[in-house]
Amino acid sequence: MTKSKNSLFYLLKKVNFFCIVSMLIIGCKSEVSKEIKEEKVKPNIVFILADDLGAHDLSISGSNYYETPNIDKIAKEGTIFTQGYAGSRVCSPSRATIMLGKSPARHGITDWIGAASGENWRKHKRNDKLLPPEYVHALPAADTTLAEALKAGGYSTFFAGKWHLGEEPSNPENSGFDINKGGWDVGSPKGGYFSPWKNPKLPNEEPGENLSMRLAKETNKFIESNKSKPFFAMLSFYAVHSPIQTSEEKWKKYREKAVAQGIKESGFEMERVLPIRTQQDNPVYAGLVEQMDDAVGAVLDKLKELGIEDNTIIVFTSDNGGVASGDAFSTSNLPLRGGKGYQWEGGIREPYFIKVPFIENAPKEIGTPVTAADFFPTLIDFAGLNPMPNQTKDGVSLKPLFENGKISERPLFWHYPHYGNQGGEPSSIIRKGNFKLIHYYEDGRNELYDLSEDPNEQNDISAEEKERVSLLENELMMYLKSTNAKIPTKDPKYDPELAKEIHKNRVEVLMPRLEKERKEMLSKDYQPNETWWDSKITKD
């Protein structure tokens, strides 16, 4: 071989070597890029939780009085679960169910933390037939929270707003959240919705600042500082829990709207235990709802501004039904029966919206019955993390439904062996298919409703469906036994004659007073009883 040929051979070898190396480098870079790309598409999660917001307290869910364009936007751009349920009819149990993926019967927080139980219940002088059982007063330390699971999977975590899941060490900072703004053991907005409020976890900064908007601003600060990595932000509003407050401007807007729509002569009727509101015409409550919606809008705007809305899952829901009885008697959940604290659909059916922007052709509506226990496994699934079946024993991932698949049919359970401040009775519930059975502990009776035919629970069919009642009751009792659920006991000091007097007072004294207060709030001359347009303060 000549020198020129050797040189040519050497040159070709060199070129081939560099080609191979280049191909390897490009291939490696391609794999690295793929890994980086996969890492970047891990979705952000914004979980927005309202307090005491009813299923029909949004314009998109049927209200022609309240105005909620920003929350409606989440529903319109996402998926509406038309049969979405809270974990409980009151706050703490429901919030624990979201955090743990378990029902109250299993995690043991069966009442709002701070409620009296046992013989201490008598201090309320209600003269009830039963003494409520003791319950767990903090998140069980052995459990893994949703925040802890996401944090272990590489997420930055943030909490703002209402916690009400126990005192320290059962606080947000010890439950998986890197940052906590406003979450402590108290369940109501101490000091109200306008600064100065009384919250050791949320310093006052601007006189007169609105609490809901402040929580949104804190959330936006977190999102902005974590926009380049996956994050989980939980915005847990104190709104629309009492004391119901709004600005004079919003009160005037909704007072005029109520007048224009025509103020009904009567706004209440007697439910089984207490009067219950039948009209959505409370201008103070309407303003409070809109203030929360304004705050939701601020967060949605921030996601869009940062260019990350297409990779951010948004959840919106409420912890229990709207307050139609007791406390502030704020709203009506009609056509659903009952409200917060009640065993009927008005107490547990909720707005339940999930927006997953990166799934093409996700259904706009899903009619499968789902509960708050499903959020944990669903979000873990979307995050690409390992499922936790031992933790989420009552929840299932809803991801298959977004991909036009199915989940296995299952019974749903609720356990509330307590008396609600709003008129609810100690009872447990099973929903299986379209049938819902309510078992009452005062006398052991059952009610049965076919929700496909009677979604407003006006026709108890237990007498005609005795075999179905027996099967459902047995299944409910087996579930309660398997979870070691606590049940109430009879109070030997119950006085049936005194009970008649108390009920008579509710009909003849309380109901007329509520009607008078309703008319006063709609009067041109209405003056709130505090500086910042507040009303009644709830007991939980």
C-alpha positions as CSV (number, residue, x, y, z in Angstrom):
1,M,0.0,0.0,0.0
2,T,1.4,3.4,-1.0
3,K,1.8,6.3,1.3
4,S,-1.0,8.2,-0.4
5,K,-3.3,5.2,0.0
6,N,-2.2,4.9,3.7
7,S,-3.0,8.5,4.2
8,L,-6.4,8.1,2.6
9,F,-7.1,5.0,4.7
10,Y,-6.1,6.9,7.8
11,L,-8.3,9.8,6.9
12,L,-11.3,7.5,6.3
13,K,-10.7,5.8,9.6
14,K,-10.5,9.2,11.3
15,V,-13.7,10.4,9.7
16,N,-15.5,7.2,10.6
17,F,-14.2,7.4,14.2
18,F,-15.5,11.0,14.5
19,C,-18.8,10.0,13.0
20,I,-19.2,7.2,15.4
21,V,-18.2,9.3,18.3
22,S,-20.5,12.1,17.1
23,M,-23.4,9.7,16.8
24,L,-22.8,8.3,20.2
25,I,-22.6,11.8,21.7
26,I,-25.8,12.8,19.8
27,G,-27.5,9.6,21.0
28,C,-26.4,10.3,24.6
29,K,-27.6,13.9,24.3
30,S,-30.8,12.6,22.9
31,E,-31.3,10.3,25.9
32,V,-30.3,13.0,28.3
33,S,-32.7,15.4,26.6
34,K,-35.4,12.8,26.8
35,E,-34.8,12.4,30.5
36,I,-34.8,16.1,31.1
37,K,-38.0,16.5,29.1
38,E,-39.7,13.7,31.1
39,E,-38.6,15.4,34.3
40,K,-40.0,18.7,33.1
41,V,-43.4,17.2,32.3
42,K,-44.0,16.0,35.8
43,P,-47.1,18.0,36.5
44,N,-47.5,20.8,39.0
45,I,-50.6,20.5,41.3
46,V,-52.7,23.3,42.7
47,F,-55.4,22.0,45.1
48,I,-58.0,24.6,45.9
49,L,-60.3,23.8,48.8
50,A,-63.3,25.9,49.8
51,D,-64.8,25.7,53.3
52,D,-68.6,25.2,53.6
53,L,-69.3,25.9,50.0
54,G,-72.5,24.1,48.8
55,A,-72.9,22.1,45.6
56,H,-75.1,24.8,44.1
57,D,-73.2,27.8,45.4
58,L,-71.5,28.4,42.0
59,S,-73.0,29.9,38.8
60,I,-71.8,26.9,36.8
61,S,-73.6,24.5,39.2
62,G,-76.9,26.3,39.0
63,S,-76.9,29.4,41.1
64,N,-78.4,32.5,39.4
65,Y,-77.4,34.7,42.4
66,Y,-73.8,34.0,43.2
67,E,-71.2,35.0,40.6
68,T,-68.1,32.8,40.3
69,P,-66.5,33.2,36.8
70,N,-63.0,32.1,37.9
71,I,-64.1,28.9,39.6
72,D,-66.4,28.3,36.7
73,K,-63.4,28.5,34.4
74,I,-61.7,25.6,36.1
75,A,-64.8,23.5,35.6
76,K,-65.3,24.5,32.0
77,E,-61.6,23.9,31.1
78,G,-61.5,20.7,33.2
79,T,-63.7,17.8,34.1
80,I,-66.8,18.1,36.3
81,F,-67.6,15.1,38.5
82,T,-71.4,15.4,38.7
83,Q,-71.5,12.8,41.6
84,G,-68.6,14.2,43.6
85,Y,-68.7,13.8,47.4
86,A,-66.9,15.1,50.4
87,G,-65.5,12.7,52.9
88,S,-67.8,13.9,55.6
89,R,-70.6,16.4,56.3
90,V,-68.3,18.6,58.5
91,C,-64.8,20.0,58.0
92,S,-62.1,18.2,59.9
93,P,-63.1,14.6,59.0
94,S,-63.4,15.6,55.3
95,R,-60.1,17.4,55.3
96,A,-58.4,14.4,56.9
97,T,-59.9,12.2,54.2
98,I,-58.3,14.4,51.5
99,M,-54.9,14.3,53.2
100,L,-54.9,10.5,53.9
101,G,-57.1,8.8,51.3
102,K,-59.1,7.2,54.0
103,S,-62.7,7.6,55.2
104,P,-63.4,9.0,58.7
105,A,-64.5,5.6,60.0
106,R,-61.0,4.4,59.2
107,H,-58.8,7.4,60.2
108,G,-60.9,8.1,63.3
109,I,-61.4,11.9,62.9
110,T,-65.2,11.6,62.8
111,D,-66.1,15.1,64.0
112,W,-64.7,18.6,63.7
113,I,-61.8,18.8,66.0
114,G,-62.9,20.6,69.2
115,A,-66.4,19.3,69.3
116,A,-67.6,17.9,72.6
117,S,-68.2,14.1,73.0
118,G,-69.4,11.7,75.7
119,E,-71.0,13.3,78.7
120,N,-69.4,16.7,77.8
121,W,-72.0,16.9,75.1
122,R,-74.6,17.8,77.7
123,K,-72.9,21.2,78.2
124,H,-74.7,22.4,75.1
125,K,-78.1,21.8,76.8
126,R,-79.6,20.4,73.7
127,N,-81.2,17.4,75.4
128,D,-80.3,14.8,72.7
129,K,-81.1,11.1,72.9
130,L,-77.5,10.0,72.4
131,L,-74.0,10.9,73.7
132,P,-71.6,11.2,70.8
133,P,-68.5,8.9,71.0
134,E,-64.9,10.1,71.4
135,Y,-62.9,10.6,68.2
136,V,-59.3,11.2,67.1
137,H,-58.2,14.8,67.5
138,A,-55.2,14.9,65.1
139,L,-53.9,13.3,62.0
140,P,-52.6,9.9,62.9
141,A,-48.7,10.1,63.0
142,A,-48.3,6.6,61.5
143,D,-50.1,7.7,58.3
144,T,-48.6,9.3,55.2
145,T,-50.2,12.5,54.0
146,L,-50.7,13.5,50.4
147,A,-48.1,16.2,50.9
148,E,-45.6,13.8,52.4
149,A,-46.0,11.4,49.4
150,L,-45.5,14.2,46.9
151,K,-42.6,15.6,48.7
152,A,-40.9,12.2,48.7
153,G,-41.5,12.1,45.0
154,G,-39.6,15.3,44.4
155,Y,-42.2,18.0,44.8
156,S,-41.9,21.3,46.6
157,T,-44.9,21.6,48.9
158,F,-46.9,24.6,50.2
159,F,-50.0,25.2,52.3
160,A,-52.1,28.3,52.8
161,G,-55.3,28.8,54.8
162,K,-57.5,26.6,57.0
163,W,-55.9,23.5,58.5
164,H,-58.1,22.4,61.5
165,L,-56.4,19.0,61.7
166,G,-54.9,19.2,65.1
167,E,-52.5,21.2,67.2
168,E,-48.7,20.9,66.9
169,P,-47.1,18.5,66.1
170,S,-50.0,17.8,63.9
171,N,-49.6,20.9,61.9
172,P,-48.8,21.5,58.2
173,E,-45.1,21.9,58.7
174,N,-45.0,18.4,60.3
175,S,-47.3,16.9,57.8
176,G,-45.3,17.3,54.6
177,F,-45.6,21.0,53.8
178,D,-42.3,22.9,53.3
179,I,-44.2,26.2,53.8
180,N,-47.3,27.1,55.8
181,K,-49.1,30.4,55.6
182,G,-52.1,30.6,57.9
183,G,-52.7,27.0,58.8
184,W,-53.2,26.2,62.5
185,D,-55.6,24.3,64.8
186,V,-58.4,26.8,64.7
187,G,-61.1,26.2,62.0
188,S,-62.6,29.7,61.6
189,P,-61.0,33.0,60.5
190,K,-60.3,34.5,63.9
191,G,-60.7,38.2,63.7
192,G,-62.6,37.9,60.4
193,Y,-61.9,38.3,56.7
194,F,-60.3,41.7,56.8
195,S,-57.0,42.6,58.5
196,P,-56.3,42.8,61.4
197,W,-57.1,39.1,61.8
198,K,-55.8,36.9,64.6
199,N,-53.7,34.2,63.1
200,P,-50.2,33.4,64.5
201,K,-49.3,31.8,61.1
202,L,-50.2,34.8,59.0
203,P,-49.0,38.2,60.2
204,N,-51.0,41.3,59.4
205,E,-49.4,43.5,56.8
206,E,-51.9,45.8,55.2
207,P,-54.9,47.3,57.2
208,G,-58.2,46.1,55.7
209,E,-56.5,43.5,53.5
210,N,-58.9,40.7,52.4
211,L,-58.0,37.3,53.9
212,S,-58.9,35.2,50.8
213,M,-56.8,37.5,48.5
214,R,-53.9,37.4,50.9
215,L,-53.9,33.6,50.9
216,A,-53.9,33.8,47.0
217,K,-51.0,36.2,47.0
218,E,-48.9,33.9,49.3
219,T,-49.7,31.0,47.0
220,N,-48.6,33.1,44.0
221,K,-45.3,33.9,45.7
222,F,-44.6,30.2,46.3
223,I,-45.6,29.3,42.7
224,E,-43.3,32.0,41.2
225,S,-40.3,30.9,43.3
226,N,-40.9,27.2,42.3
227,K,-42.0,27.5,38.7
228,S,-38.9,25.6,37.4
229,K,-39.6,22.5,39.4
230,P,-42.6,20.4,40.3
231,F,-44.7,21.8,43.1
232,F,-47.8,21.0,45.1
233,A,-49.7,24.1,46.4
234,M,-52.7,23.6,48.6
235,L,-54.8,26.8,48.8
236,S,-57.3,26.0,51.6
237,F,-59.6,29.0,52.0
238,Y,-61.3,29.9,55.2
239,A,-64.1,31.2,53.0
240,V,-67.0,30.7,53.0
241,H,-67.0,29.7,56.7
242,S,-68.6,32.1,59.1
243,P,-68.4,34.8,60.2
244,I,-69.8,35.8,56.8
245,Q,-68.3,39.1,55.8
246,T,-68.0,41.2,52.7
247,S,-67.3,44.8,51.6
248,E,-70.1,47.3,51.5
249,E,-69.6,47.5,47.8
250,K,-70.3,43.8,47.2
251,W,-73.2,43.8,49.8
252,K,-74.8,46.6,47.8
253,K,-74.3,44.8,44.5
254,Y,-75.9,41.6,45.7
255,R,-78.7,43.4,47.6
256,E,-79.7,45.1,44.4
257,K,-79.5,41.8,42.5
258,A,-81.8,40.2,45.1
259,V,-84.3,43.1,44.7
260,A,-84.2,42.8,40.9
261,Q,-84.8,39.1,41.1
262,G,-87.7,39.6,43.5
263,I,-87.4,39.0,47.2
264,K,-89.6,36.1,48.4
265,E,-91.8,36.7,51.4
266,S,-90.4,33.6,53.1
267,G,-86.8,32.3,53.1
268,F,-87.0,29.4,55.5
269,E,-88.9,26.3,56.3
270,M,-88.7,23.7,59.1
271,E,-86.5,20.7,58.4
272,R,-86.6,17.7,60.8
273,V,-84.7,19.5,63.6
274,L,-84.0,23.1,62.7
275,P,-85.2,25.8,60.2
276,I,-83.4,25.6,56.9
277,R,-82.9,28.3,54.3
278,T,-84.7,27.9,51.0
279,Q,-83.5,31.0,49.2
280,Q,-80.2,32.1,47.8
281,D,-80.6,35.8,48.6
282,N,-78.0,36.6,51.3
283,P,-76.1,39.6,50.0
284,V,-73.3,39.3,52.6
285,Y,-72.7,35.6,51.8
286,A,-72.8,36.3,48.1
287,G,-70.1,38.9,48.5
288,L,-68.0,36.5,50.5
289,V,-68.3,33.9,47.7
290,E,-67.3,36.4,45.1
291,Q,-64.2,37.5,47.2
292,M,-63.1,33.9,47.2
293,D,-63.6,33.7,43.5
294,D,-61.6,36.8,42.9
295,A,-58.7,35.2,44.8
296,V,-59.0,32.0,42.7
297,G,-58.7,34.3,39.6
298,A,-55.5,35.7,40.9
299,V,-53.9,32.3,41.1
300,L,-55.2,31.3,37.7
301,D,-53.7,34.5,36.2
302,K,-50.3,33.8,37.8
303,L,-50.2,30.3,36.3
304,K,-50.9,31.8,32.9
305,E,-48.5,34.7,33.4
306,L,-45.7,32.2,34.2
307,G,-46.5,30.0,31.2
308,I,-47.0,26.9,33.3
309,E,-50.8,26.4,33.2
310,D,-50.5,23.7,30.5
311,N,-48.5,21.6,32.9
312,T,-50.5,22.3,36.1
313,I,-53.3,20.1,37.4
314,I,-56.0,22.1,39.2
315,V,-58.4,20.6,41.7
316,F,-61.4,22.6,43.1
317,T,-63.7,21.2,45.7
318,S,-65.3,21.9,49.1
319,D,-65.1,20.1,52.5
320,N,-68.9,19.8,53.1
321,G,-72.2,21.2,52.1
322,G,-73.3,24.8,52.3
323,V,-74.6,26.2,55.7
324,A,-78.4,26.2,55.3
325,S,-79.2,25.5,58.9
326,G,-77.5,26.5,62.1
327,D,-74.5,28.8,62.4
328,A,-75.1,31.7,59.9
329,F,-78.0,30.0,58.0
330,S,-76.1,31.4,54.9
331,T,-77.3,29.6,51.8
332,S,-79.7,27.2,50.2
333,N,-78.6,23.9,48.7
334,L,-81.9,23.2,47.0
335,P,-82.8,21.1,45.1
336,L,-80.6,18.9,47.2
337,R,-81.9,18.2,50.7
338,G,-80.1,19.5,53.8
339,G,-76.7,21.1,54.0
340,K,-73.6,21.2,56.2
341,G,-74.0,18.7,59.0
342,Y,-76.8,16.8,57.4
343,Q,-76.9,13.2,56.3
344,W,-78.7,14.0,53.0
345,E,-77.0,15.0,49.7
346,G,-76.9,18.7,50.6
347,G,-74.5,17.8,53.3
348,I,-72.0,15.7,51.4
349,R,-72.4,16.5,47.6
350,E,-69.8,19.0,46.5
351,P,-68.4,20.9,43.5
352,Y,-65.7,18.4,42.4
353,F,-63.6,19.7,39.5
354,I,-60.3,18.4,38.2
355,K,-58.5,20.1,35.3
356,V,-55.7,18.0,33.7
357,P,-54.7,20.2,30.8
358,F,-52.2,17.7,29.1
359,I,-54.8,14.9,28.6
360,E,-56.4,15.4,25.2
361,N,-60.1,14.6,24.9
362,A,-60.7,14.2,28.6
363,P,-64.4,14.0,29.3
364,K,-66.1,17.2,30.2
365,E,-68.4,15.5,32.7
366,I,-68.1,12.2,34.6
367,G,-71.1,10.7,36.4
368,T,-69.2,8.0,38.3
369,P,-69.7,8.5,42.1
370,V,-66.4,9.6,43.6
371,T,-65.3,10.9,47.0
372,A,-62.6,13.0,48.7
373,A,-60.6,9.9,49.4
374,D,-59.9,9.5,45.7
375,F,-57.9,12.7,45.4
376,F,-54.8,11.2,47.0
377,P,-54.4,8.2,44.8
378,T,-55.4,10.2,41.7
379,L,-52.8,12.9,42.2
380,I,-50.1,10.4,43.1
381,D,-51.0,8.5,39.8
382,F,-50.8,11.6,37.7
383,A,-47.4,12.5,39.4
384,G,-46.0,9.2,38.2
385,L,-45.3,8.0,41.8
386,N,-45.8,4.6,43.2
387,P,-49.3,3.9,44.4
388,M,-49.9,3.5,48.1
389,P,-52.7,1.0,48.5
390,N,-52.1,0.5,52.2
391,Q,-52.5,4.2,52.8
392,T,-55.4,4.9,50.4
393,K,-57.7,2.1,51.5
394,D,-60.9,4.0,50.7
395,G,-59.7,5.9,47.6
396,V,-59.0,4.9,44.1
397,S,-57.2,6.6,41.2
398,L,-59.6,8.4,38.9
399,K,-57.0,8.6,36.1
400,P,-58.6,5.9,34.0
401,L,-61.8,7.9,33.8
402,F,-59.8,10.8,32.3
403,E,-58.6,8.4,29.6
404,N,-62.2,7.3,28.9
405,G,-61.8,4.1,30.8
406,K,-63.6,2.8,33.9
407,I,-63.0,2.1,37.5
408,S,-64.6,-0.8,39.3
409,E,-68.0,-0.2,40.9
410,R,-67.7,0.0,44.6
411,P,-69.8,1.0,47.7
412,L,-69.1,4.4,49.2
413,F,-69.3,4.9,53.0
414,W,-69.8,7.8,55.4
415,H,-69.7,7.7,59.2
416,Y,-70.8,10.6,61.4
417,P,-71.9,9.3,64.9
418,H,-72.4,12.8,66.2
419,Y,-75.0,15.6,66.2
420,G,-74.3,18.5,63.9
421,N,-74.7,22.1,65.0
422,Q,-76.8,22.4,61.9
423,G,-79.5,19.7,62.6
424,G,-77.9,16.6,61.3
425,E,-78.5,13.3,63.2
426,P,-76.0,10.6,64.2
427,S,-75.9,8.2,61.3
428,S,-73.9,6.2,58.8
429,I,-74.4,5.9,55.1
430,I,-73.7,3.5,52.3
431,R,-74.2,4.4,48.6
432,K,-74.1,1.4,46.2
433,G,-75.0,2.0,42.6
434,N,-77.9,4.5,42.7
435,F,-79.2,3.4,46.1
436,K,-78.3,5.3,49.3
437,L,-79.1,3.9,52.7
438,I,-78.9,6.0,55.9
439,H,-78.8,4.2,59.2
440,Y,-79.8,6.2,62.2
441,Y,-78.4,5.5,65.7
442,E,-81.1,7.2,67.7
443,D,-83.6,4.4,67.0
444,G,-81.9,2.0,64.5
445,R,-84.2,2.9,61.6
446,N,-83.1,3.1,58.0
447,E,-84.0,5.4,55.1
448,L,-83.4,4.3,51.5
449,Y,-83.4,6.5,48.4
450,D,-83.0,5.7,44.7
451,L,-80.9,8.7,43.7
452,S,-81.4,8.1,40.0
453,E,-85.1,8.6,40.5
454,D,-85.1,10.8,43.6
455,P,-81.9,12.8,43.8
456,N,-83.5,15.2,46.3
457,E,-84.3,12.5,48.7
458,Q,-88.0,13.2,49.1
459,N,-89.3,9.6,48.9
460,D,-88.0,7.0,51.4
461,I,-88.5,3.6,49.8
462,S,-87.2,1.5,52.7
463,A,-90.7,0.0,53.3
464,E,-91.0,-1.3,49.7
465,E,-87.4,-2.5,49.4
466,K,-86.9,-4.5,52.6
467,E,-84.6,-7.0,51.1
468,R,-82.3,-4.3,49.6
469,V,-82.4,-2.5,52.9
470,S,-81.2,-5.6,54.7
471,L,-78.4,-6.3,52.3
472,L,-77.1,-2.7,52.4
473,E,-77.4,-2.4,56.1
474,N,-75.4,-5.7,56.6
475,E,-72.7,-4.4,54.2
476,L,-72.5,-1.1,56.0
477,M,-72.2,-2.7,59.4
478,M,-69.5,-5.1,58.1
479,Y,-67.5,-2.1,56.9
480,L,-67.9,-0.2,60.2
481,K,-66.8,-3.3,62.1
482,S,-63.8,-3.8,59.9
483,T,-62.7,-0.2,60.6
484,N,-63.4,-0.4,64.3
485,A,-65.8,2.6,64.0
486,K,-67.1,4.2,67.2
487,I,-70.8,4.5,67.7
488,P,-72.9,6.7,70.1
489,T,-74.5,5.6,73.2
490,K,-77.9,6.4,74.8
491,D,-78.1,9.3,77.2
492,P,-80.1,8.2,80.3
493,K,-80.7,11.8,81.1
494,Y,-82.7,12.5,77.9
495,D,-86.0,14.1,78.7
496,P,-88.7,13.7,75.9
497,E,-90.9,16.4,77.4
498,L,-88.1,18.9,77.3
499,A,-87.3,17.9,73.7
500,K,-90.9,18.9,72.8
501,E,-90.4,22.4,74.3
502,I,-87.1,22.9,72.5
503,H,-88.6,21.9,69.2
504,K,-91.5,24.3,69.8
505,N,-89.2,27.1,70.5
506,R,-87.3,26.5,67.2
507,V,-90.6,26.7,65.3
508,E,-92.2,29.6,67.1
509,V,-89.2,31.7,68.1
510,L,-86.2,30.9,66.0
511,M,-87.9,30.7,62.6
512,P,-89.6,34.2,62.8
513,R,-86.3,35.7,64.1
514,L,-84.4,34.3,61.1
515,E,-87.0,35.7,58.7
516,K,-86.7,39.1,60.3
517,E,-82.8,39.0,60.1
518,R,-83.0,38.0,56.5
519,K,-85.2,41.0,55.6
520,E,-83.0,43.3,57.6
521,M,-79.9,42.2,55.6
522,L,-81.7,43.0,52.4
523,S,-82.9,46.4,53.6
524,K,-81.4,49.6,52.3
525,D,-80.6,50.6,55.8
526,Y,-78.8,47.5,56.8
527,Q,-75.9,48.0,59.1
528,P,-73.6,45.1,60.0
529,N,-72.9,44.4,63.7
530,E,-69.1,44.8,63.3
531,T,-66.7,47.1,61.5
532,W,-66.2,44.8,58.6
533,W,-69.7,43.7,57.6
534,D,-69.9,40.4,59.4
535,S,-72.8,38.2,60.6
536,K,-73.0,35.1,62.8
537,I,-70.0,33.2,64.1
538,T,-70.1,29.4,63.7
539,K,-69.3,27.0,66.5
540,D,-66.8,24.9,64.5
